[in-house]
Amino acid sequence: MFRKSMNFMTIAVLLLAACVSAKDVKNIVVIGWDGSQRNHVKEMIERKELPNLMALSKEGKMVDIDVTSGATDTKAGWTQILTGYRCEVTGVYSNSRYQPIPEGYSVFERLEKHFGPDKIDTVAIIGKKGHVDNDGPQKVHYEKWLAREKKQEAINKKAAGLGNMQGGKIIEENGKKFVETPGKPWYLASQHMDLFENGLIENEKVGTRAMEELEKRKDHRFFFFIHFANPDHDGHKFGENSQEYTDALKSDDEWTGKIVAKIKELGLYKDTLVYIVVDHGFNEGEKGHSYAPYVFMATNDSRVNRDGDRMDIAPTILKRFGLDLSKVEPKLDGTPLDEPAERKIAPAENPNPNSNKNAAGLGKATGKKKSGQTTEKNAAESKKNGRRKSREKQQEAAAANTDV
């Protein structure tokens, strides 16, 4: 009888310890795999080509994420992932239609405010320069702007990464015309972070830099955003079905494994949650992502228990850090992935192909298909059945939104 009581006590203690550990998360690391198509990743998992992603998911969960608000591109994607808002709230609709994220709306700023600037380190180490940038507003002489526009006319906008002139409004000062361009999305938020470093391009540089900063900040509470620019770059250059795209995903996985190993080496892993997240997918077999809303999230967070939407990621992070989401203003558009929510499903075909809002304002589904909505499997089948011309037109219409 005594032995049975001891067993029950041991189980109770272990359960209590697990609950405390789950509640008192100290650190979170978000690792971005830019432009990773969900189906391609799942095919690689079946072939056991992404061992580090698989290992992380075994500790927690891998879930499907759909994009139902904002463009399936980089500016809109990382803004939504790191704020939890629809594009109508942040003003970041796409790579070519944007403004600075309103001050205080990012995960970084909310954590700084919640804990106090001296009680948490907020760090962003980013592969891309363009589209994940923090440049301020600029005024360009109207004649110079016209010359740039003229140059754009000679660019083949079907080619990946070209034709990305940002617009602005014409103003007049002292009888002279200028074009005023808005600040980039991270212009305001980066001013409240401990480190914002972008333009590292290569995975090795990103991963090495991230591990240096982890070592430096090991004695502090921290939130890291680590962004790998691949496979997006290789997808644009070689296509989604290329070996180069597959190899880029393997590289993301390899460096993710090195970062997780570093966290373990520093003795921080038991207090740290890691989330692998994606801003957008890729058009099947193509070199663009004019409409590519199917992505994923993989994590060691055992509380994550459902598929979700791109805007659900930020609320998940904030809740795990202990923030009371009911007090967040304005109210977040997403819902934490450990709470029940109506499943949002992105339609197989772009419902608004000529708008740079792309997927803004799409419908919801809760298990049954609604008009205009199909499963991902049906979407893949429809692409194989002679709809490539339609997608090519969509890609041309969205060429100005293509990542570099």
HELIX and SHEET records of a PDB file:
HELIX    1   1 PHE A    2  LYS A   23  1                                  22    
HELIX    2   2 ARG A   38  GLU A   46  1                                   9    
HELIX    3   3 PRO A   51  GLU A   59  1                                   9    
HELIX    4   4 THR A   74  ILE A   81  1                                   8    
HELIX    5   5 CYS A   87  THR A   90  1                                   4    
HELIX    6   6 VAL A  107  PHE A  115  1                                   9    
HELIX    7   7 TYR A  142  GLU A  153  1                                  12    
HELIX    8   8 ALA A  189  HIS A  192  5                                   4    
HELIX    9   9 ASN A  203  LYS A  216  1                                  14    
HELIX   10  10 ASP A  232  PHE A  238  1                                   7    
HELIX   11  11 GLN A  243  GLU A  265  1                                  23    
HELIX   12  12 TYR A  269  ASP A  271  5                                   3    
HELIX   13  13 ARG A  310  ASP A  312  5                                   3    
HELIX   14  14 ILE A  313  ARG A  320  1                                   8    
HELIX   15  15 LEU A  325  LYS A  327  5                                   3    
HELIX   16  16 GLU A  376  LYS A  384  1                                   9    
HELIX   17  17 ARG A  388  ALA A  397  1                                  10    
HELIX   18  18 ALA A  399  ASN A  401  5                                   3    
SHEET    1   A 8 LEU A 195  GLU A 197  0                                        
SHEET    2   A 8 ASP A 121  ILE A 126  1                                        
SHEET    3   A 8 PHE A 222  PHE A 228  1                                        
SHEET    4   A 8 ASN A  27  TRP A  33  1                                        
SHEET    5   A 8 THR A 272  VAL A 277  1                                        
SHEET    6   A 8 TYR A 294  THR A 299 -1                                        
SHEET    7   A 8 LYS A  61  ASP A  66 -1                                        
SHEET    8   A 8 GLY A 308  ASP A 309  1                                        
SHEET    1   B 3 GLN A 138  HIS A 141  0                                        
SHEET    2   B 3 LYS A 176  THR A 181 -1                                        
SHEET    3   B 3 LYS A 169  GLU A 173 -1                                        
END                                                                             
